[in-house]
Amino acid sequence: MNMFIAVEGIDGSGKSTTVKELERYLKNKGHNVFLTAEPTNMQTGKQIRELLAKKDNESPLVHEMLALMFATDRIEHLREEIRPALKQKKTVVTDRYLFSSIAYQSTRVNYEWIKEINRFAMLPDILVFIDVSIDKALERISNFRHKKELYETREFLEQISSNYKKVISEFEGMMKIVYLDGNVEMDEIYSDIEKKFEGVL
């Protein structure tokens, strides 16, 4: 029993907690779960994290470079982690994937170009999207982060949220899509997963 699940949502959606609760749910259902994330902890992924933490990255060239780095990191991710884990009959859960690249990077770089450079990416069996209000997301970011990253402003979060809706509508029908309520309290996430995943696995 194996499958590939991507968990997506804007910053402050409660994604990290959701991934942990989804892991618990899947294990309770008998799955051998392999957790992973993008950017990865491989060399390109580490360089991406360093770039995202900087404030002086406003030039178009930097954003195009970031997009290419994310695509490179994804190639490594698929080759080194995702495909091997699936071959071992594990259920892979990734915290961010292809859809993040398109939703986030198309705020600064051409939307169709982002899709084009990620054509190689295999689609997950299930896309989990955490739908959260911008106010709730900003509240969480304010409570849990010492400093905001590049995309963590109201303007960008609104753009990214809109981009996610566009991306998901384009991929609808190509995979199962599960929508979770990102406005619930953290201790309610597991029950929301149970309810929304009924009949999906």
BASEDREN-945089 format. One record per residue (C-alpha): residue number from 1; x negated, y negated, z. Coordinates in nm, 3 decimals, m for minus. Example, Ala and Ser with C-alpha at 12.3 -4.5 7.8 and 13.67 -1.06 7.14 Angstrom:
<nodes>
+-----+---------+---------+---------+
! seq !      px !      py !      pz !
+-----+---------+---------+---------+
!   1 !  m1.230 !   0.450 !   0.780 !
!   2 !  m1.367 !   0.106 !   0.714 !
+-----+---------+---------+---------+
</nodes>
This chain:
<nodes>
+-----+---------+---------+---------+
! seq !      px !      py !      pz !
+-----+---------+---------+---------+
!   1 !   0.000 !   0.000 !   0.000 !
!   2 !  m0.172 !  m0.315 !  m0.117 !
!   3 !  m0.080 !  m0.655 !  m0.255 !
!   4 !  m0.219 !  m1.003 !  m0.303 !
!   5 !  m0.053 !  m1.290 !  m0.114 !
!   6 !  m0.143 !  m1.660 !  m0.142 !
!   7 !  m0.031 !  m1.902 !   0.129 !
!   8 !   0.005 !  m2.265 !   0.020 !
!   9 !   0.114 !  m2.598 !   0.166 !
!  10 !   0.000 !  m2.954 !   0.214 !
!  11 !  m0.240 !  m3.043 !   0.496 !
!  12 !  m0.052 !  m3.040 !   0.826 !
!  13 !   0.201 !  m2.781 !   0.711 !
!  14 !   0.095 !  m2.532 !   0.980 !
!  15 !  m0.073 !  m2.310 !   0.724 !
!  16 !  m0.352 !  m2.170 !   0.943 !
!  17 !  m0.103 !  m2.060 !   1.210 !
!  18 !   0.128 !  m1.920 !   0.944 !
!  19 !  m0.154 !  m1.710 !   0.799 !
!  20 !  m0.226 !  m1.559 !   1.143 !
!  21 !   0.142 !  m1.486 !   1.205 !
!  22 !   0.180 !  m1.338 !   0.856 !
!  23 !  m0.118 !  m1.113 !   0.928 !
!  24 !   0.053 !  m0.995 !   1.248 !
!  25 !   0.379 !  m0.933 !   1.062 !
!  26 !   0.210 !  m0.736 !   0.783 !
!  27 !   0.011 !  m0.524 !   1.030 !
!  28 !   0.336 !  m0.444 !   1.209 !
!  29 !   0.466 !  m0.325 !   0.871 !
!  30 !   0.167 !  m0.093 !   0.830 !
!  31 !  m0.051 !  m0.301 !   0.600 !
!  32 !  m0.431 !  m0.301 !   0.616 !
!  33 !  m0.480 !  m0.679 !   0.596 !
!  34 !  m0.782 !  m0.865 !   0.459 !
!  35 !  m0.777 !  m1.237 !   0.544 !
!  36 !  m0.965 !  m1.488 !   0.331 !
!  37 !  m0.951 !  m1.855 !   0.234 !
!  38 !  m1.047 !  m2.122 !  m0.017 !
!  39 !  m1.284 !  m2.293 !  m0.023 !
!  40 !  m1.474 !  m1.977 !   0.069 !
!  41 !  m1.777 !  m1.948 !   0.296 !
!  42 !  m1.996 !  m1.868 !  m0.002 !
!  43 !  m2.249 !  m2.120 !  m0.133 !
!  44 !  m2.017 !  m2.315 !  m0.365 !
!  45 !  m1.741 !  m2.318 !  m0.104 !
!  46 !  m1.974 !  m2.469 !   0.155 !
!  47 !  m2.077 !  m2.742 !  m0.089 !
!  48 !  m1.710 !  m2.821 !  m0.153 !
!  49 !  m1.643 !  m2.862 !   0.219 !
!  50 !  m1.935 !  m3.104 !   0.249 !
!  51 !  m1.806 !  m3.313 !  m0.043 !
!  52 !  m1.450 !  m3.323 !   0.092 !
!  53 !  m1.575 !  m3.456 !   0.425 !
!  54 !  m1.740 !  m3.758 !   0.259 !
!  55 !  m1.565 !  m4.091 !   0.216 !
!  56 !  m1.768 !  m4.218 !  m0.082 !
!  57 !  m1.626 !  m3.980 !  m0.341 !
!  58 !  m1.389 !  m4.203 !  m0.536 !
!  59 !  m1.546 !  m4.182 !  m0.883 !
!  60 !  m1.368 !  m3.976 !  m1.154 !
!  61 !  m1.692 !  m3.784 !  m1.211 !
!  62 !  m1.695 !  m3.662 !  m0.851 !
!  63 !  m1.337 !  m3.537 !  m0.880 !
!  64 !  m1.408 !  m3.355 !  m1.207 !
!  65 !  m1.715 !  m3.200 !  m1.046 !
!  66 !  m1.505 !  m3.093 !  m0.745 !
!  67 !  m1.248 !  m2.931 !  m0.974 !
!  68 !  m1.520 !  m2.732 !  m1.151 !
!  69 !  m1.672 !  m2.634 !  m0.817 !
!  70 !  m1.335 !  m2.506 !  m0.693 !
!  71 !  m1.299 !  m2.300 !  m1.012 !
!  72 !  m1.651 !  m2.160 !  m0.966 !
!  73 !  m1.577 !  m2.078 !  m0.602 !
!  74 !  m1.259 !  m1.900 !  m0.714 !
!  75 !  m1.452 !  m1.685 !  m0.963 !
!  76 !  m1.687 !  m1.581 !  m0.682 !
!  77 !  m1.391 !  m1.530 !  m0.447 !
!  78 !  m1.216 !  m1.295 !  m0.689 !
!  79 !  m1.534 !  m1.103 !  m0.772 !
!  80 !  m1.682 !  m1.072 !  m0.424 !
!  81 !  m1.379 !  m1.048 !  m0.197 !
!  82 !  m1.029 !  m1.032 !  m0.346 !
!  83 !  m1.067 !  m0.764 !  m0.615 !
!  84 !  m1.288 !  m0.535 !  m0.399 !
!  85 !  m1.039 !  m0.556 !  m0.110 !
!  86 !  m0.747 !  m0.474 !  m0.340 !
!  87 !  m0.939 !  m0.175 !  m0.477 !
!  88 !  m0.976 !  m0.056 !  m0.117 !
!  89 !  m0.592 !  m0.064 !  m0.092 !
!  90 !  m0.592 !  m0.365 !   0.140 !
!  91 !  m0.331 !  m0.638 !   0.143 !
!  92 !  m0.517 !  m0.962 !   0.074 !
!  93 !  m0.388 !  m1.284 !   0.229 !
!  94 !  m0.563 !  m1.601 !   0.117 !
!  95 !  m0.527 !  m1.938 !   0.287 !
!  96 !  m0.509 !  m2.153 !  m0.031 !
!  97 !  m0.565 !  m2.044 !  m0.388 !
!  98 !  m0.510 !  m2.154 !  m0.748 !
!  99 !  m0.198 !  m2.359 !  m0.667 !
! 100 !  m0.390 !  m2.581 !  m0.424 !
! 101 !  m0.641 !  m2.665 !  m0.695 !
! 102 !  m0.370 !  m2.775 !  m0.935 !
! 103 !  m0.163 !  m2.963 !  m0.676 !
! 104 !  m0.453 !  m3.143 !  m0.506 !
! 105 !  m0.700 !  m3.208 !  m0.784 !
! 106 !  m0.441 !  m3.326 !  m1.036 !
! 107 !  m0.393 !  m3.634 !  m0.816 !
! 108 !  m0.728 !  m3.751 !  m0.958 !
! 109 !  m0.795 !  m3.532 !  m1.264 !
! 110 !  m0.585 !  m3.433 !  m1.569 !
! 111 !  m0.321 !  m3.175 !  m1.471 !
! 112 !  m0.349 !  m2.962 !  m1.787 !
! 113 !  m0.730 !  m2.959 !  m1.768 !
! 114 !  m0.715 !  m2.821 !  m1.413 !
! 115 !  m0.487 !  m2.542 !  m1.533 !
! 116 !  m0.715 !  m2.473 !  m1.829 !
! 117 !  m1.034 !  m2.430 !  m1.624 !
! 118 !  m0.846 !  m2.188 !  m1.395 !
! 119 !  m0.698 !  m1.969 !  m1.669 !
! 120 !  m0.910 !  m1.676 !  m1.547 !
! 121 !  m0.740 !  m1.664 !  m1.205 !
! 122 !  m0.524 !  m1.358 !  m1.141 !
! 123 !  m0.182 !  m1.442 !  m1.003 !
! 124 !  m0.081 !  m1.319 !  m0.658 !
! 125 !   0.205 !  m1.075 !  m0.607 !
! 126 !   0.361 !  m1.317 !  m0.360 !
! 127 !   0.323 !  m1.693 !  m0.325 !
! 128 !   0.417 !  m1.822 !   0.020 !
! 129 !   0.490 !  m2.193 !   0.018 !
! 130 !   0.531 !  m2.383 !   0.346 !
! 131 !   0.776 !  m2.667 !   0.292 !
! 132 !   0.713 !  m2.947 !   0.545 !
! 133 !   0.811 !  m3.312 !   0.576 !
! 134 !   0.535 !  m3.570 !   0.527 !
! 135 !   0.605 !  m3.717 !   0.872 !
! 136 !   0.562 !  m3.378 !   1.041 !
! 137 !   0.243 !  m3.310 !   0.846 !
! 138 !   0.090 !  m3.646 !   0.940 !
! 139 !   0.185 !  m3.593 !   1.304 !
! 140 !  m0.001 !  m3.261 !   1.309 !
! 141 !  m0.304 !  m3.405 !   1.130 !
! 142 !  m0.317 !  m3.689 !   1.383 !
! 143 !  m0.293 !  m3.446 !   1.676 !
! 144 !  m0.548 !  m3.190 !   1.559 !
! 145 !  m0.809 !  m3.375 !   1.351 !
! 146 !  m1.078 !  m3.612 !   1.475 !
! 147 !  m1.102 !  m3.770 !   1.130 !
! 148 !  m0.901 !  m3.743 !   0.812 !
! 149 !  m1.037 !  m3.585 !   0.496 !
! 150 !  m1.003 !  m3.716 !   0.142 !
! 151 !  m0.645 !  m3.602 !   0.080 !
! 152 !  m0.499 !  m3.666 !   0.426 !
! 153 !  m0.310 !  m3.995 !   0.377 !
! 154 !   0.065 !  m4.045 !   0.332 !
! 155 !   0.023 !  m4.153 !  m0.030 !
! 156 !  m0.178 !  m3.847 !  m0.125 !
! 157 !   0.036 !  m3.604 !   0.074 !
! 158 !   0.346 !  m3.732 !  m0.106 !
! 159 !   0.172 !  m3.688 !  m0.442 !
! 160 !   0.048 !  m3.342 !  m0.350 !
! 161 !   0.391 !  m3.233 !  m0.227 !
! 162 !   0.542 !  m3.346 !  m0.558 !
! 163 !   0.266 !  m3.168 !  m0.752 !
! 164 !   0.327 !  m2.844 !  m0.563 !
! 165 !   0.694 !  m2.850 !  m0.665 !
! 166 !   0.590 !  m2.897 !  m1.028 !
! 167 !   0.330 !  m2.619 !  m1.013 !
! 168 !   0.564 !  m2.372 !  m0.845 !
! 169 !   0.842 !  m2.440 !  m1.096 !
! 170 !   0.599 !  m2.362 !  m1.380 !
! 171 !   0.496 !  m2.029 !  m1.226 !
! 172 !   0.847 !  m1.926 !  m1.120 !
! 173 !   0.933 !  m1.583 !  m1.254 !
! 174 !   0.567 !  m1.475 !  m1.270 !
! 175 !   0.553 !  m1.368 !  m0.903 !
! 176 !   0.768 !  m1.349 !  m0.593 !
! 177 !   0.795 !  m1.682 !  m0.411 !
! 178 !   0.875 !  m1.709 !  m0.040 !
! 179 !   0.958 !  m2.050 !   0.107 !
! 180 !   0.887 !  m2.099 !   0.478 !
! 181 !   1.010 !  m2.388 !   0.693 !
! 182 !   0.705 !  m2.593 !   0.791 !
! 183 !   0.905 !  m2.814 !   1.026 !
! 184 !   0.970 !  m2.539 !   1.283 !
! 185 !   0.768 !  m2.524 !   1.603 !
! 186 !   0.462 !  m2.301 !   1.599 !
! 187 !   0.626 !  m2.037 !   1.820 !
! 188 !   0.912 !  m2.003 !   1.568 !
! 189 !   0.694 !  m1.923 !   1.266 !
! 190 !   0.694 !  m1.545 !   1.317 !
! 191 !   1.072 !  m1.521 !   1.324 !
! 192 !   1.092 !  m1.737 !   1.009 !
! 193 !   0.848 !  m1.498 !   0.837 !
! 194 !   1.057 !  m1.198 !   0.945 !
! 195 !   1.373 !  m1.358 !   0.807 !
! 196 !   1.227 !  m1.480 !   0.477 !
! 197 !   1.026 !  m1.164 !   0.402 !
! 198 !   1.321 !  m0.930 !   0.448 !
! 199 !   1.353 !  m0.731 !   0.125 !
! 200 !   1.043 !  m0.893 !  m0.032 !
! 201 !   0.772 !  m0.636 !   0.050 !
+-----+---------+---------+---------+
</nodes>
